[in-house]
């Protein structure tokens, strides 16, 4: 029987677990509040299917003392759980203009929850590594009418996201990067010079590996796969199996989240193929220093 994407259900479980921790309630107390077993609350928080009505969810949010904007976010996730039912092997497409739940970003949820992130990028750098000036150019290009206040909020958000690199353990990140992403002059030479220096700094972290695929290798498999990110997760509880991995593929108008084992395996093989043609982290550092010096001229 097709059960559809598990992604919204897993996101809902994580959010409810966060709210329970914040309210300092036990699973037993939460279950008693909405007439569900302690085990049912545990399964709900692990992203497993549990028969709970919308009214019970509202009562649970009241029990946790959730603010109005948080209630809207969670209720929106509940609607996404219902909307995501279908064939899981096809993946789950989410439109950026999704009116079901505009309060929740699934990419950032995965980014913050994962223990390992492997990403291949053809043209743009991932948010965890972007400088404010680089990010500002992206915002101003995609949203020309963005207000100064919203621009600053976006920059504050990405700064919080980037704490993941040093404050979350265990966490590791591998970036496989086309040389084109170093050569496109996003925001101009000054911005790119600063950005490449930022990459050099982050590449020194013990949990981050940056490897560039140089133009000199010619055609390679990444030109077919296009950019993607593979997220892997720790167990929710000691002795439990980890959450299943997720592959994220971004488009101009939305994003595709893949959970099917076959799709995950294909992307793992793509990562292995890309590693074969990428420079070592040490040689990547040499190339980036050359590029940085070119931008400084």
N, C-alpha and C positions, 0 to 999 in steps of 0.2 A: 504494500500500500504506500503510495506516495505521501510523504510527510512534509514536504516543502523545506525551505531553508530553515536551519536552526539558528541562524545568526540573530534575528530580532529576539528570539526567545532567550538565547544566551545573554544578550545585552540587557534584557529585562531582568534576568536573574542576578546579574552583577549589580545592577542599579538598586534592586531591592535589598541585596545583601549590604551594600554601602549604607543605605538608609537605616537598616536595622542596627548596624554597628554604630552609626551616628546617634541613634536614639537610645543606645545601650539596652536594647531588648534582646531576650533570648529567643531561640527558635520555638521553644515550648510556649512562651508567653505570646508570641506572634500567632502561633497556631490556635491557641485558646481564644484569642481576640476575634478570629474569623471562623472558628469551628472547623479547623483543619488540623491534621496531626502534625507533630513536630517533624516527622519524616517527610510529610508533604511540603512543608516550608523548605526543608533541606533540598528536596528535588527541584522545587521552584527556583531556588537560588543557584542550582547547578545547571539551569537551562533545560531541564527535562519537562515533558508534558505533565501538567497537573490540572485537574478539573476544578477551576476556580472561576466564579462569576465576576462580572465587572463590578457588581455591588460589593463583593467581598474584597476585591482589589481596593475599592474606595475606602472601605473600612480599615484595611491594612495601612493605607497611606495616612488616614486619620490617626491610627494608633502610633505611627512613627512620627507624627507631627510634621508631615511634609508641607513645605510652603506651596503656594498656589502655582508658581512656575514649575516646580518639581512635579506636582500632581499632573500638570498638563503634559510634561515630558513623559512620565510613566504611562499615562493613559494613551498617549500617542504611540508608545512602544507596544502596548497591548493591541492597538489597532493594526500595527505592522505585523505582529505575530499572526493575526488572523489573515491579513492580506498576503503573507508570504507563503501560504500553503500552495503546493503544486509539486512539480517534479524537481527534486533536489539536484539531479544530475545536470540540469540546465543552468544551475547557478541562479543567483537572485540579483536582478537589476534594480537599482535605486536611483530614481531621478533626483537631481539636485534640488529641483523645485517641488519635491514631494510635499503635498499638503497634508498628508497623513500625520507626519511628525516633523515639523520644521525645527524643533528644539533639540534634535539629537543627531550627532554626527557619528556614524558607525565606524568610519576610518579611525577617528581619534579614540573611540572606545577600544578598538582592537589594539591600537598603538600603545595605549596606556596599560592594557591588560597583558600584553604578550611578554614572554621571556626571551624571545629571539625574533629578529626581524631581518629578513634577507630581501634586498630590493635591487632590481635592475632598472636603471634610468637612462633613457636615450637623450633627452634634451634638457630637462629641468632637475634640479636637486631636490631631495626630499625635505619636507618641512623641518625635521629634526636638525638639519644642518644649515639651514638658510640664515643669512645675516638679516638684520632689520631692513637694510637698504634693498637687498635682493627681494625680500618679501614685499616691500613697499611697491616695487616695480610691478610685481605680479598682481597685486591688488588694484593698482591704478590702471593696469591694462585690461583686467577682466571686469572691473567695476569702475568705469571712468568717473561716475558721479558719487562715489563713496565719500561720506562726510569725514572730516578730520577726526571727529570723535570715534566713529566706527573704525577708522584706520588704526587709531591708537589702541582700541580694544583688541583688534586682530593681532597687533604686535605684542601686546601683553599676553595674549593667549598662546602665541607661538613660543614666547619666552618660557611660559610655564610648561609647555609640552617638552621643551628641550632639556628640562631638568631630568627627564627620563634617562638621559645619557650618563649622568653621574650620581643620581639619587636613588635609582631603582635597581635593586639587586635581587636575584641575578638577572642581568639583561645583557644581551649581545646584539650587535648590529653589523651586518656585512653589506656594503654598498658596492655593487658592480656598476661602473659608470662609463658610458661612452665618452670618448674624448670630446665629442661635439658639445657635451654639457659644460666643458671647460672653455670652449672656444666661442660659443654664442655670447655676445656681449650684452648680457642682461643688465639693463640700467647704465651701460657704458663701461669704459675701461676702469675707472676708479672703483665702481661697485664690484666689478668682477675681480679686480686685484684683491680687494678686501675679502671677497667671498672665497677665493682660492686660499688665501692665508688662513681663513677659518677652517677650511678642509684640512690643511696641514696640521693645525692645532688639534682638531678632533681626532685625526688619524693617529695621534700619539696616545690616545686613551687605550688602555689594555683590552677593553671590551668592544672596540670599534675597529673594523678592517675596511679600508677603502682600496679598491683595485680598479684601475682604468683600463678599458679596452681601447688601444690606440688605433688611429686611422690605418696604420701600416698593416694591420692584420687583414684588411680587405673586408669582404662580406663575411658576416658571422650570424649565428642563430638568433641573436637578439634583434636583428633587423626584421625577423619574421615574428617573434613573440611580441615585440613592442614592450613598453615598460610594464612592470608588475611588481607586487610586493607579496612575499610569503610571510605570514605571521604564525608563530608557534607559541604554545602556552604551557604554563606550569600546571600541576595538579591543583585543583581547588582545595583539596584536603590531603593530609599525609596518607599515603597508601592508596590513593585513588589514581586512576589513569588521567593523563592530561586532557584538557579540552582538545577537540580535533583542530588541526590547522586550518587556516583560511588563506586563500589567494585573492588579492585585490587587483583589479584591472580598471584603470581610470579611462573615461572617455570625455568628450567635450561637454556633453549634456547630462552625464550620469556616471555611475560606477557599477561594475559587475563584481559580485562576491562569490567565489567558487569554494565549495566544500566537498564535492564528490572526490572519492579516493583516487579515481583515475585522473582527474584534472590536477589534483595535488601532485601525483607522481609525475605527470608530464612537466609540471613546472620545476619539480626537483631535478629532473633530468636536464631541463633547460639551464638551471643554475650550474650544474656540473659542466655542461658544455661551455658556458660562458667563462667559468673559472679557467678552463683550458686555454683560452685565448687572451685572458686578462694579464696585465703586468702584476708582478708581486707587489705587496704593500710597499716594499722598499723602493722598487723601481717606479712605482706610482708616485711616491714622495719626490723622487728626482724630477719626474715629468712636471708635477705640479709646481715645484720651485722654479723650473724654467718658464712655465706659463705665467707665474706670478711676476717674475722679472720682466717678461715681455709687457705685461700690463703696466708696470712701473715706469717704462721708458717714455 
